[in-house]
């Protein structure tokens, strides 16, 4: 072809494929999924997980835990007003947010470990999107009927029956969504109090906005989004393959045994007669029960959440036609290949990948546990005045000002003795307090509170090392002698010796 032909192509040579592409929509229309009711081992596991997780979510805010007369008695509470997070016997202060970070790290590594062992078990059983979608589908199935009835209802004309069934379904969804949002705010407020306030109109605007937001999001994601959330919104399916290997337990299809697939009549078989090949009768039972609408026979797919409902559906059908069970099974790709070759299978839980995740998980958990067991119930913070750095008194002494904050993490009023070491002050003052005979001051701090005190320290210029003399404040519990120090400096004139 000449260069001129490339620069000036013949219009007759232009392919029509581009016109066909332009006629295609930019986004594919959603094919609504109508999961069918199924029973079996994995469905029972999902029911157990659903009941247990929902019970935890709705019951935990009502559990009580005695922390003393001055502390909230709700077992799990994030108190935004006080800036505390309570989890039974553990109390987290704002400056201890690293414990929350540690929990998130533990959750992430735990998810990596679970995925490397059992595939997307979290997505199939523990993810809130899965749990609430399961609950919404249960309500939908109870009102509208099973798969075929729901398909017919959606395709039928609007009648009184269709209006009340769909209306009742959505009203039930909204009720569940409101209960979801209402339970969430209980974790941030005293549960009995906020429930009364919500129904009497005395709750804060933030409470009502939070309930409304979570009601809308739950209704939207579990009622309308469903499998689209897992496929398009959740990032986990896109990098889960990095956590899997050939020995990870996932939902698999034994294609070596199932192919060539086809209806049982085409196999010239009768029920109960087992063929050498082609056990799959192409009944689509596995597809009809899938909550994301995929065909597991096409292999592991991003949309698969690993719930195993297709296994229950296939086993039920195999029982009906008299073929061996577990044509679709929860197993590793390696074992599937070994069975295809007639070799013995094995499941290896302990392998380099899982050992690595387990070691990291253990290390992080050990560090957090050590920190919790050795955390101090007393903290001290000192803020030195910056303007001015120091004040020259009439007698020639130099005075510095400090703001001392003492954190009492115990559920009892504490008295702490305040002293200084590292310099010899000519005078120390605590605004509003009288000194003891030994020059110390008694600082009273309420239970589970921060005590703030204004302190002035004076020293002779010739006792200072220069423009910044290091020293430390020390507070000591008068009752149990628990003490803590804080290093700071005493600012003076540069000419000091």
C-alpha positions in Angstrom: 0.0 0.0 0.0 1.4 3.4 -1.0 2.0 6.1 1.6 -0.6 8.3 -0.2 -3.2 5.6 0.5 -2.5 5.9 4.2 -2.7 9.6 4.2 -5.8 9.7 2.0 -7.7 6.5 2.6 -10.5 5.4 0.3 -13.8 6.1 2.0 -15.0 2.7 0.7 -12.3 1.0 2.7 -13.5 2.3 6.1 -14.9 -0.5 8.2 -18.5 -0.4 9.5 -17.5 -1.8 12.9 -17.0 1.8 14.2 -20.6 2.6 13.4 -21.7 -0.5 15.2 -19.6 0.5 18.2 -21.1 4.0 18.3 -24.5 2.5 18.4 -23.6 0.5 21.6 -24.5 2.1 24.9 -21.7 3.4 27.1 -22.9 1.4 30.1 -24.5 -2.0 30.2 -28.0 -2.1 31.6 -28.2 -4.1 34.8 -29.7 -7.6 34.5 -31.7 -7.9 37.7 -30.8 -11.0 39.7 -33.5 -13.1 41.3 -31.8 -15.6 43.6 -33.8 -18.7 44.3 -34.4 -20.2 47.7 -32.1 -23.1 48.5 -31.4 -25.3 51.5 -28.3 -27.1 52.6 -25.1 -26.9 54.6 -23.8 -23.6 53.3 -27.2 -22.0 53.4 -27.5 -23.0 57.1 -24.0 -21.5 57.7 -25.2 -18.2 56.2 -28.4 -18.2 58.3 -26.2 -18.8 61.4 -23.8 -16.0 60.5 -26.7 -13.6 59.7 -28.5 -14.3 63.0 -25.3 -14.1 65.0 -24.0 -10.9 63.4 -27.3 -9.1 63.5 -27.8 -10.1 67.1 -24.4 -8.7 68.0 -25.1 -5.4 66.2 -28.5 -4.8 67.8 -27.8 -6.3 71.3 -24.3 -5.0 72.2 -25.3 -1.4 72.9 -27.7 -2.6 75.6 -25.1 -4.5 77.5 -24.0 -2.9 80.8 -20.6 -2.8 82.4 -19.9 -1.3 85.9 -17.0 1.1 85.8 -17.8 3.1 88.9 -20.3 5.8 89.8 -18.7 8.5 87.6 -18.3 6.5 84.4 -20.8 5.4 81.8 -22.1 1.9 82.4 -22.6 1.0 78.7 -20.3 -1.9 77.8 -19.4 -0.6 74.3 -19.6 3.2 73.9 -17.8 5.9 71.9 -18.4 9.0 74.0 -17.8 11.9 71.7 -18.4 14.5 74.4 -15.8 13.1 76.8 -13.5 11.9 74.0 -13.4 8.3 75.2 -14.0 4.9 73.7 -15.2 2.2 76.1 -15.0 -1.5 75.3 -15.9 -3.5 78.4 -12.9 -3.1 80.7 -10.8 -1.2 78.1 -10.9 2.6 77.9 -9.3 4.4 75.0 -8.4 8.1 75.3 -8.0 10.4 72.2 -4.2 10.3 72.5 -4.3 6.5 72.4 -5.8 6.4 68.9 -3.0 4.1 67.9 -4.9 1.3 69.5 -7.7 1.9 66.9 -5.0 1.9 64.2 -3.8 -1.4 65.6 -7.2 -2.9 65.4 -7.6 -1.9 61.8 -4.2 -3.4 61.0 -5.3 -6.6 62.8 -8.5 -6.7 60.8 -6.7 -6.2 57.5 -4.1 -8.9 58.2 -6.8 -11.2 59.5 -8.7 -10.7 56.2 -5.6 -11.5 54.2 -5.1 -14.7 56.2 -8.7 -15.8 56.0 -8.7 -15.1 52.2 -5.5 -17.1 51.6 -7.1 -20.0 53.5 -10.7 -19.9 52.5 -11.1 -17.5 49.7 -13.8 -14.8 50.0 -15.3 -16.2 53.2 -15.6 -12.7 54.6 -17.6 -11.5 51.6 -19.9 -14.5 51.7 -20.6 -14.6 55.4 -19.4 -11.6 57.4 -19.6 -8.5 55.2 -22.4 -6.1 56.3 -23.4 -5.7 52.6 -23.9 -9.5 52.4 -25.7 -9.8 55.8 -28.2 -7.0 55.2 -28.8 -8.0 51.5 -29.5 -11.5 52.8 -32.0 -10.1 55.2 -33.6 -7.8 52.6 -33.9 -10.8 50.2 -35.5 -12.9 52.9 -38.2 -10.2 53.4 -38.7 -9.9 49.6 -39.0 -13.7 49.2 -41.5 -13.9 52.1 -43.8 -11.2 50.6 -43.4 -11.7 46.9 -42.6 -15.4 46.6 -39.6 -17.4 45.3 -37.7 -16.7 42.1 -40.3 -17.5 39.5 -43.0 -15.7 41.4 -40.8 -12.5 41.6 -39.9 -12.7 37.9 -43.6 -12.9 37.0 -44.5 -10.1 39.4 -41.9 -7.8 37.9 -43.0 -8.5 34.3 -46.7 -8.3 35.1 -48.9 -5.1 34.7 -49.5 -2.9 37.7 -52.4 -4.4 39.6 -53.6 -4.0 43.2 -51.7 -7.2 44.1 -48.5 -6.0 42.6 -48.8 -2.6 44.3 -49.3 -4.0 47.8 -46.6 -6.7 47.5 -44.0 -4.3 46.2 -45.1 -1.6 48.6 -45.0 -3.9 51.6 -41.6 -5.1 50.6 -40.2 -1.5 50.4 -41.9 -0.5 53.7 -40.3 -3.5 55.4 -36.9 -2.6 53.9 -37.2 1.0 55.2 -38.2 -0.3 58.6 -35.1 -2.5 58.7 -32.9 0.3 57.4 -34.3 2.7 60.2 -33.5 0.0 62.8 -30.0 -0.2 61.4 -29.4 3.5 61.6 -31.0 3.7 65.0 -28.8 1.0 66.4 -25.7 2.7 65.0 -26.3 5.9 67.1 -26.6 3.7 70.2 -22.9 3.1 70.1 -22.3 6.8 70.5 -24.9 7.6 73.1 -26.4 6.0 76.2 -28.8 3.5 74.6 -31.9 3.8 76.8 -31.6 7.6 77.0 -31.2 8.2 73.3 -34.0 5.8 72.3 -36.4 7.8 74.5 -35.0 11.1 73.2 -35.5 9.9 69.6 -39.1 9.0 70.0 -40.0 12.1 72.1 -38.2 14.5 69.8 -35.5 15.6 72.2 -32.5 13.9 70.5 -29.9 16.2 68.9 -29.9 17.1 65.2 -26.8 15.0 64.7 -28.7 11.9 65.9 -31.6 12.4 63.5 -29.2 13.2 60.6 -27.2 10.1 61.3 -30.3 7.8 61.5 -31.6 9.3 58.3 -28.3 9.0 56.4 -27.9 5.3 57.4 -31.5 4.5 56.7 -31.1 5.9 53.2 -27.7 4.2 52.6 -28.9 0.8 53.9 -32.1 0.9 51.9 -30.2 1.9 48.8 -27.3 -0.6 49.1 -29.1 -3.6 50.4 -32.4 -3.1 48.6 -31.3 -1.7 45.2 -27.5 -2.0 44.9 -27.1 -5.5 46.1 -24.6 -7.4 43.9 -23.6 -4.1 42.1 -22.0 -3.0 45.4 -19.8 -6.1 45.5 -18.9 -5.8 41.8 -18.4 -2.1 41.2 -18.1 -0.3 44.5 -16.1 -2.7 46.7 -12.3 -2.7 45.9 -11.7 -6.1 47.6 -12.6 -8.3 44.6 -10.0 -6.5 42.5 -7.0 -7.5 44.6 -8.2 -10.6 46.3 -6.3 -12.7 43.7 -3.1 -11.5 45.3 -4.1 -13.3 48.5 -5.0 -16.6 46.8 -2.9 -19.5 45.5 -3.7 -22.9 44.1 -4.1 -24.3 47.6 -6.7 -21.7 48.8 -10.1 -23.2 49.4 -12.6 -21.6 47.1 -15.9 -22.6 45.3 -14.8 -24.7 42.3 -16.5 -26.6 39.5 -15.2 -30.0 38.6 -15.2 -29.4 34.9 -13.3 -32.7 34.3 -16.3 -34.5 35.7 -19.1 -32.2 34.6 -18.3 -31.7 30.9 -19.7 -32.1 28.4 -22.8 -30.7 30.0 -26.3 -31.1 28.7 -29.8 -32.2 29.7 -30.1 -35.7 31.1 -32.4 -36.7 28.3 -29.6 -36.0 25.7 -27.3 -38.3 27.6 -29.7 -41.2 26.9 -29.7 -41.9 30.7 -32.2 -42.6 33.3 -32.0 -41.2 36.8 -29.7 -43.1 39.0 -27.4 -44.3 36.1 -24.0 -42.6 36.5 -22.2 -41.7 33.3 -18.4 -41.8 33.0 -18.4 -38.1 31.9 -20.8 -35.2 31.7 -22.4 -35.2 35.1 -23.6 -31.6 34.6 -27.1 -31.7 33.3 -27.1 -28.0 32.6 -30.1 -27.3 34.9 -28.7 -23.8 35.9 -29.6 -24.5 39.5 -26.2 -23.1 40.5 -26.9 -19.9 38.5 -30.4 -19.4 39.8 -29.4 -19.4 43.5 -26.3 -17.2 43.1 -26.8 -13.8 44.8 -24.5 -12.1 42.2 -26.0 -14.0 39.2 -22.8 -15.6 37.9 -22.2 -19.1 36.5 -19.6 -20.8 38.7 -19.0 -23.3 35.8 -17.1 -20.5 34.1 -14.4 -20.6 36.8 -13.5 -18.2 39.6 -14.8 -14.8 38.9 -14.5 -11.4 40.5 -18.2 -11.3 41.2 -18.1 -14.6 43.2 -18.5 -13.9 47.0 -17.7 -17.5 48.0 -21.0 -18.1 49.8 -21.3 -21.7 48.5 -25.1 -21.6 47.8 -24.3 -23.0 44.3 -22.9 -26.1 46.1 -26.1 -26.7 48.0 -28.2 -26.2 44.8 -26.0 -28.6 42.7 -25.9 -31.2 45.4 -29.7 -31.1 45.7 -29.9 -31.7 41.9 -27.3 -34.4 41.9 -29.3 -36.2 44.6 -32.4 -36.0 42.4 -30.8 -37.5 39.4 -28.7 -40.0 41.3 -25.3 -38.6 40.4 -22.4 -38.2 42.9 -22.5 -35.0 45.0 -19.9 -32.2 45.0 -19.8 -31.5 41.3 -19.5 -27.9 42.6 -17.5 -28.0 45.8 -15.5 -26.0 48.3 -12.0 -27.0 47.5 -8.7 -25.8 46.1 -7.8 -25.6 42.4 -4.9 -28.0 43.1 -7.2 -30.7 44.4 -9.5 -30.3 41.4 -6.5 -30.9 39.1 -5.4 -33.9 41.2 -8.8 -35.5 41.0 -8.9 -35.0 37.3 -5.7 -37.0 37.1 -7.0 -39.7 39.5 -4.5 -38.8 42.2 -4.9 -38.4 45.9 -5.8 -34.9 47.2 -4.6 -33.1 50.2 -5.3 -29.7 51.9 -2.3 -27.9 53.2 -3.3 -25.1 55.7 0.2 -24.4 56.8 2.2 -23.0 53.9 4.6 -20.0 53.4 1.8 -17.5 52.6 -0.4 -18.4 55.6 2.6 -18.6 57.9 3.7 -15.1 56.9 0.2 -13.7 57.6 -0.1 -15.6 60.9 3.3 -14.3 62.1 2.5 -10.7 61.3 -1.0 -11.1 62.9 0.6 -12.6 66.0 3.3 -9.8 66.3 0.8 -7.0 65.9 -1.6 -8.6 68.4 1.2 -9.2 70.9 2.4 -5.6 70.7 -1.1 -4.3 71.3 -1.7 -6.7 74.2 1.6 -5.7 75.8 0.7 -2.0 75.4 -2.8 -2.6 77.0 -1.4 -4.6 79.9 1.3 -2.0 80.6 -0.5 1.2 79.8 -0.2 3.9 82.4 -3.2 5.2 84.3 -1.4 8.5 84.8 -0.1 10.9 82.1 1.5 14.3 82.3 1.8 17.0 79.7 3.5 20.4 80.1 3.2 23.4 77.9 5.8 26.1 78.4 4.8 29.7 77.8 6.2 31.1 74.6 5.3 34.7 74.9 7.1 35.9 76.8 9.8 33.2 77.2 10.7 34.4 80.6 10.1 37.4 83.0 12.8 39.2 84.9 11.5 39.9 88.5 12.3 42.9 90.6 14.7 40.9 92.8 16.7 39.7 89.7 15.2 36.2 89.5 13.9 34.8 86.3 10.4 33.3 86.1 8.9 30.9 83.6 5.2 30.0 83.2 3.9 26.5 82.4 0.5 24.9 81.9 0.4 21.4 83.4 -2.2 18.8 82.4 -2.5 15.7 84.5 -4.5 12.9 83.1 -6.2 10.7 85.7 -7.3 7.5 83.9 -8.7 5.8 87.0 -12.3 5.9 88.1 -11.5 7.5 91.5 -10.4 11.0 92.5 -6.7 11.2 92.8 -4.3 13.6 94.7 -0.8 14.0 93.1 2.2 15.7 94.6 3.9 18.1 92.1 7.7 18.6 92.4 10.5 19.7 90.1 14.0 18.2 89.7 17.0 19.3 87.7 17.0 22.9 88.9 16.8 24.7 92.3 13.9 27.0 92.1 13.7 30.1 94.4 10.0 29.9 94.3 7.2 27.7 92.7 3.6 28.8 92.5 0.5 26.9 91.4 -2.4 29.4 90.9 -5.1 28.7 93.4 -3.1 26.3 95.6 -1.0 26.6 98.7 2.4 24.9 98.9 3.1 22.0 101.3 5.9 22.4 103.9 8.4 20.6 101.6 7.6 23.0 98.7 5.4 20.5 96.8 1.8 21.1 95.7 -1.1 18.7 96.0 -3.1 18.5 92.7 -6.6 17.0 92.9 -7.9 15.5 89.7 -11.4 14.1 89.3 -12.0 10.5 88.1 -11.3 9.9 84.4 -10.6 13.5 83.8 -7.8 15.9 82.9 -6.7 18.4 85.5 -5.2 21.6 84.2 -3.0 23.8 86.4 -1.1 27.1 85.9 2.4 26.9 87.3 5.2 29.5 87.7 8.8 28.6 88.5 11.4 31.2 89.5 15.2 30.6 89.6 18.3 32.7 90.2 20.1 33.6 86.9 23.4 32.3 88.2 21.9 28.8 88.8 20.9 28.4 85.2 23.1 26.7 82.5 22.2 29.2 79.8 19.3 30.3 77.8 17.6 26.8 78.1 18.2 24.8 81.3 16.7 21.3 81.2 14.7 20.1 84.2 11.6 18.0 84.8 8.2 18.1 86.5 7.2 15.1 88.5 3.8 14.1 89.8 3.4 11.3 92.3 0.2 9.6 93.4 -0.1 10.2 97.1 -1.9 6.9 97.6 0.1 4.3 95.7 3.3 6.2 94.8 2.8 5.8 91.1 4.7 8.6 89.5 5.5 10.1 86.1 7.9 12.8 84.9 8.0 15.3 82.0 11.2 16.8 80.6 11.1 20.5 79.7 13.4 23.5 79.8 13.7 26.7 81.8 14.3 29.7 79.6 16.6 32.4 80.8 18.8 35.3 79.5 21.6 34.3 77.1 24.1 36.1 79.3 23.3 33.9 82.3 26.2 31.7 83.6 
